[in-house]
Amino acid sequence: MIELTVGKIAEITGGELVDGADPDAPVLGPVEFDSRRIEPGGIFMALPGAQVDGHDFAESAGEQGAALLIVGKPVGVPALVAPEAGISQEASNASAFEHDTQGHGAAVLAAVDRLARFNTDVLVADHGMTVVGVTGSAGKTSTKDLIGAILRVAGPTVAPPGSFNNEIGLPYTALRAGVGTKFLVSEMSARGVGHIRHLTEVTPPNIGVVLNVGSAHLGEFGSRDAIAQAKGELVEALLPTGLAVLNADDDKVSAMSARTDARVVRFSTNRSTCISAGREVPVDYYASDVELDEVARARFMLHHPHGEPVRVELGVFGAHQVSNALAAAAVGMECGISADNVAQALCQHVAASVNRMDVRTRARDGVTIINDSYNANPESMRAGIDALAYTASGRDGAESWAVLGQMGELGDDATEEHAELGHALRQRRICHAVIVGNGVNQQALAHAAREDGVDTHIVENTDAAVNFLDYSLHKNDVVLIKASYSDGLWAVAEGLLLGEEEGA
């Protein structure tokens, strides 16, 4: 964050300084919503949550060195009280799309948004920072990590690990950018129409990347067309001087070229041309000669408009990463990074965000564990199952184990989607399914898998899953662990890897 005074931040946010807050005190940032992580000179934003209220920890944050407390109500110590007046309905709705942050929480978030926007505007206008926005139903975090790995070749880049992609995470990330930052990568998610538009108003993008339009959050949106409408808000926010990077393999994404005045480049995993607006157009970045190694890491030739193709050997797992890598390569080369340097960055990159296609092999028995437990939707579930099937098929006598929980936010189609996933296990010749939890969705998944002849077991919780697998796994077997975040299935991976050193 650029250095500001408490008084200047009050001016930017429209807040009121209370209880003796010193307007001349310097604030270095960054912002935190966890009082335990406050750094001297930083900002604490007091957010009410489901379990605790950040206002109860404001005094503690000040004692730990916070230069500024942003609160929604006076807390008896020097602070900036965020104004409730002036919060637009769209901003209020956007602030609630992931968390219940109405009232004081919405006021605090609106103030932090204004500060993040000011910080971004100054860095773009005065220091030449480029803002890259990334959205899509699946693959946002992996692609954000790949983009970050490439852009760091050209200069300091803020693209933190994890999914900081909502109304809290995005300004939190933006306020980590400072005078030396050359690139800011903003990951953008949505629970409804208008949410991404709100995020683009906090960090206006110079480059917008749209990966895909799938079934994630179908329950909130109601249809794939509505999801496409929301995701396309990213390219609508681009100025004519900007750049849209679109997936030519997704019809909904490809059609977004008509929704922007920015320059458009396209990427594809399998073709050099595509149809857009009724005419054939070139695909600027595409892959050929795609192969997978024994643990489903892709090798391919990367074709691009800046010279001869280059060979890429990814260090991340799953065939779906080819598309993510192409999107990242397009951003890097369009920012002036050479094809050779882009390829090298892609080859050297390993998973940066926890519980995202994290592949480890146990030294004691050669069992490989694919931990992709951070989140799940129908598209990412099938990608994980594909990686599981491919990895197990290359090992003599190895059996495949799908340890699955439920996929959240699918609305009225949830039970049907889980049943379809159960049928997909047999289609990919998965040997065993271990379903964690006994809810309606898990029951539908298990019933469909059993119906198709997959050896299927329902266990009550993650501890039971670890116990069952420890008893059942054989040498060189392969295990996929995947579910929505709320299921916490990373505990299964942690249990299976207990006592192991870092694996391959």
Secondary structure in CASP SS format (residue, H / E / C, confidence):
PFRMAT SS
TARGET T0000
AUTHOR 0000-0000-0000
METHOD secondary structure of the structure
MODEL  1
M C 1.00
I C 1.00
E C 1.00
L E 1.00
T E 1.00
V H 1.00
G H 1.00
K H 1.00
I H 1.00
A H 1.00
E H 1.00
I H 1.00
T H 1.00
G C 1.00
G C 1.00
E E 1.00
L E 1.00
V E 1.00
D C 1.00
G C 1.00
A C 1.00
D C 1.00
P C 1.00
D C 1.00
A C 1.00
P E 1.00
V E 1.00
L C 1.00
G C 1.00
P C 1.00
V E 1.00
E E 1.00
F C 1.00
D C 1.00
S H 1.00
R H 1.00
R H 1.00
I C 1.00
E C 1.00
P C 1.00
G C 1.00
G C 1.00
I E 1.00
F E 1.00
M E 1.00
A C 1.00
L C 1.00
P E 1.00
G C 1.00
A C 1.00
Q C 1.00
V C 1.00
D E 1.00
G H 1.00
H H 1.00
D H 1.00
F H 1.00
A H 1.00
E H 1.00
S H 1.00
A H 1.00
G H 1.00
E H 1.00
Q C 1.00
G C 1.00
A C 1.00
A C 1.00
L E 1.00
L E 1.00
I E 1.00
V E 1.00
G C 1.00
K C 1.00
P C 1.00
V C 1.00
G C 1.00
V C 1.00
P C 1.00
A E 1.00
L E 1.00
V E 1.00
A C 1.00
P C 1.00
E C 1.00
A C 1.00
G C 1.00
I C 1.00
S C 1.00
Q H 1.00
E H 1.00
A H 1.00
S H 1.00
N H 1.00
A H 1.00
S H 1.00
A C 1.00
F C 1.00
E C 1.00
H C 1.00
D C 1.00
T C 1.00
Q C 1.00
G C 1.00
H H 1.00
G H 1.00
A H 1.00
A H 1.00
V H 1.00
L H 1.00
A H 1.00
A H 1.00
V H 1.00
D H 1.00
R H 1.00
L H 1.00
A H 1.00
R H 1.00
F H 1.00
N H 1.00
T H 1.00
D H 1.00
V H 1.00
L H 1.00
V H 1.00
A H 1.00
D H 1.00
H H 1.00
G C 1.00
M C 1.00
T E 1.00
V E 1.00
V E 1.00
G E 1.00
V E 1.00
T E 1.00
G C 1.00
S C 1.00
A C 1.00
G C 1.00
K H 1.00
T H 1.00
S H 1.00
T H 1.00
K H 1.00
D H 1.00
L H 1.00
I H 1.00
G H 1.00
A H 1.00
I H 1.00
L H 1.00
R C 1.00
V C 1.00
A C 1.00
G C 1.00
P C 1.00
T E 1.00
V E 1.00
A C 1.00
P C 1.00
P C 1.00
G C 1.00
S C 1.00
F C 1.00
N C 1.00
N C 1.00
E C 1.00
I C 1.00
G H 1.00
L H 1.00
P H 1.00
Y H 1.00
T H 1.00
A H 1.00
L C 1.00
R C 1.00
A C 1.00
G C 1.00
V C 1.00
G C 1.00
T C 1.00
K C 1.00
F E 1.00
L E 1.00
V E 1.00
S E 1.00
E E 1.00
M C 1.00
S C 1.00
A C 1.00
R C 1.00
G C 1.00
V C 1.00
G C 1.00
H H 1.00
I H 1.00
R H 1.00
H H 1.00
L H 1.00
T H 1.00
E H 1.00
V H 1.00
T C 1.00
P C 1.00
P C 1.00
N C 1.00
I E 1.00
G E 1.00
V E 1.00
V E 1.00
L C 1.00
N C 1.00
V C 1.00
G C 1.00
S C 1.00
A C 1.00
H C 1.00
L H 1.00
G H 1.00
E H 1.00
F H 1.00
G C 1.00
S C 1.00
R H 1.00
D H 1.00
A H 1.00
I H 1.00
A H 1.00
Q H 1.00
A H 1.00
K H 1.00
G C 1.00
E H 1.00
L H 1.00
V H 1.00
E H 1.00
A C 1.00
L C 1.00
L C 1.00
P C 1.00
T C 1.00
G C 1.00
L E 1.00
A E 1.00
V E 1.00
L E 1.00
N E 1.00
A C 1.00
D C 1.00
D C 1.00
D H 1.00
K H 1.00
V H 1.00
S H 1.00
A H 1.00
M H 1.00
S H 1.00
A H 1.00
R H 1.00
T C 1.00
D C 1.00
A C 1.00
R E 1.00
V E 1.00
V E 1.00
R E 1.00
F E 1.00
S E 1.00
T C 1.00
N C 1.00
R C 1.00
S C 1.00
T E 1.00
C E 1.00
I E 1.00
S E 1.00
A C 1.00
G C 1.00
R E 1.00
E E 1.00
V E 1.00
P E 1.00
V C 1.00
D C 1.00
Y E 1.00
Y E 1.00
A E 1.00
S E 1.00
D E 1.00
V E 1.00
E E 1.00
L E 1.00
D C 1.00
E C 1.00
V C 1.00
A C 1.00
R E 1.00
A E 1.00
R E 1.00
F E 1.00
M E 1.00
L E 1.00
H E 1.00
H C 1.00
P C 1.00
H C 1.00
G C 1.00
E C 1.00
P C 1.00
V E 1.00
R E 1.00
V E 1.00
E E 1.00
L E 1.00
G E 1.00
V E 1.00
F E 1.00
G C 1.00
A C 1.00
H C 1.00
Q H 1.00
V H 1.00
S H 1.00
N H 1.00
A H 1.00
L H 1.00
A H 1.00
A H 1.00
A H 1.00
A H 1.00
V H 1.00
G H 1.00
M H 1.00
E H 1.00
C C 1.00
G C 1.00
I C 1.00
S C 1.00
A H 1.00
D H 1.00
N H 1.00
V H 1.00
A H 1.00
Q H 1.00
A H 1.00
L H 1.00
C H 1.00
Q H 1.00
H C 1.00
V C 1.00
A C 1.00
A C 1.00
S C 1.00
V C 1.00
N C 1.00
R C 1.00
M C 1.00
D E 1.00
V E 1.00
R E 1.00
T E 1.00
R C 1.00
A C 1.00
R C 1.00
D C 1.00
G C 1.00
V C 1.00
T E 1.00
I E 1.00
I E 1.00
N E 1.00
D C 1.00
S C 1.00
Y C 1.00
N C 1.00
A C 1.00
N C 1.00
P H 1.00
E H 1.00
S H 1.00
M H 1.00
R H 1.00
A H 1.00
G H 1.00
I H 1.00
D H 1.00
A H 1.00
L H 1.00
A H 1.00
Y H 1.00
T H 1.00
A H 1.00
S H 1.00
G C 1.00
R C 1.00
D C 1.00
G C 1.00
A C 1.00
E C 1.00
S E 1.00
W E 1.00
A E 1.00
V E 1.00
L E 1.00
G C 1.00
Q C 1.00
M C 1.00
G C 1.00
E C 1.00
L C 1.00
G H 1.00
D H 1.00
D H 1.00
A H 1.00
T H 1.00
E H 1.00
E H 1.00
H H 1.00
A H 1.00
E H 1.00
L H 1.00
G H 1.00
H H 1.00
A H 1.00
L H 1.00
R H 1.00
Q H 1.00
R C 1.00
R C 1.00
I C 1.00
C C 1.00
H E 1.00
A E 1.00
V E 1.00
I E 1.00
V E 1.00
G C 1.00
N C 1.00
G C 1.00
V H 1.00
N H 1.00
Q H 1.00
Q H 1.00
A H 1.00
L H 1.00
A H 1.00
H H 1.00
A H 1.00
A H 1.00
R H 1.00
E H 1.00
D C 1.00
G C 1.00
V C 1.00
D E 1.00
T E 1.00
H E 1.00
I E 1.00
V E 1.00
E C 1.00
N C 1.00
T H 1.00
D H 1.00
A H 1.00
A H 1.00
V H 1.00
N H 1.00
F H 1.00
L H 1.00
D H 1.00
Y H 1.00
S H 1.00
L C 1.00
H C 1.00
K C 1.00
N C 1.00
D C 1.00
V E 1.00
V E 1.00
L E 1.00
I E 1.00
K E 1.00
A C 1.00
S C 1.00
Y H 1.00
S H 1.00
D H 1.00
G C 1.00
L C 1.00
W H 1.00
A H 1.00
V H 1.00
A H 1.00
E H 1.00
G H 1.00
L H 1.00
L C 1.00
L C 1.00
G C 1.00
E C 1.00
E C 1.00
E C 1.00
G C 1.00
A C 1.00
END
